[in-house]
Amino acid sequence: MEEWRGQERVRKAEAAAQRERLWAEAVEREKLLAEAVTDEKSRQSSLEIAKQHRIVFVVHSEEAARALETFASEKDRLVSVVPGRGSYGGDTGLKGSWLVFETPE
């Protein structure tokens, strides 16, 4: 039993380290995307990166973050994106959208 507990501690430590690495990468990507959003040439480059890697950076509230984390943990899938009205951030070209998720059966 003690051996199993030791292995479990190692596994949890490795998972925590991996999670920290991923968050650090996400923070760096967020910073780069925030810088790029004001530059039209970079904006086009960001769009290509998003398409290639199938990722999108979304600005949201803490409550929305918790909802998105719940959807991900429950393996919900994105089924639709409904454009919001208006723009955000002045003349930056930023817009909001509703992300519609479906729970798997």
N, C-alpha and C positions, 0 to 999 in steps of 0.2 A: 504494500500500500504506500509506503514511504517513497519508493522508487517512482510510482505513478504520480504522486504529488509533486515530486521534483520535476518530472517530465512536463506536468501541467504548468508549473511555474515558468519553466523555460519557454514553453509554447506561448503562454500569455505575454511574457516579456518580448518575445520575437514579434508577436502580433502588434503589441504597443509600439515597438520601434518602427515597424513597417507603417503603421498608421501615422506616426509622427513624420516620417519621410514623405508620405503622400500629402499630408497637410502642408508641409513646407513647400512642396512642389506646387500645390494649389494656390498658396499665398503668392508665390512668385508669378504664376500664370495670371492671377488676378491683377497684380501690379502691372504686368506687361500689357494686359488687355485694357486696363484703365488708362495707361499712357497712350495706347494705340487708338483709342476711341476718338481722340481729338485730331488725329492725322488721317486724312482721306486715303492716302497710299497705304498706310498701316492698316486702316480699316478693311481694305480689300484683302490684304495679306491675312488678317485675322479671320476673315470670312472663309478663305481657302483652308486655313488651319482647322477651323471649326468643322468644315465639311469633310476634310481628310480624316480627322480623328474622331468625328461624330461626338463633339463636345460643344457645349454652349455655356458661357458665363452668364449668370442671372443675378441681378441685384434684387435683394428681397429683405423682408423683415425677419427678426428672430423667430416670430411665430410661424412664418412661412417656411423657414428653415426646418423647424420641428416637423411640420406637416410633410415636407419633402422627404425628410429622413424616415418618417413613418411609411410613406408610400414605397420608398426603396426597400425598407426592411420587410415589407409585406409582399414584395415582388410585383407591385402594381406596375402597369406599363402606360407610357404616354400614348394617348390615342388621338389627341387633337390639340392644336394651338389656335386660340381665338384672339385675334388682334384687339388690343384695348383702344380706347379713344384718346386722341391727343398724343402729345409727346412729353418726355421727361427730360429735365436738365437743359432747358432752353433750346438753343440752336445746335445741340450736339448730335441730333438725329436719333437719340435714344427713344425707344418706344416700349410700352408695356404690353404684355399678352397674358391671357389666361391659359394655363397649362391644364389640360383635361386628362385625367388618369382613369384607368379601368382596372378593377381588381380581378386577378386571374380566378378562373373557376376551378 
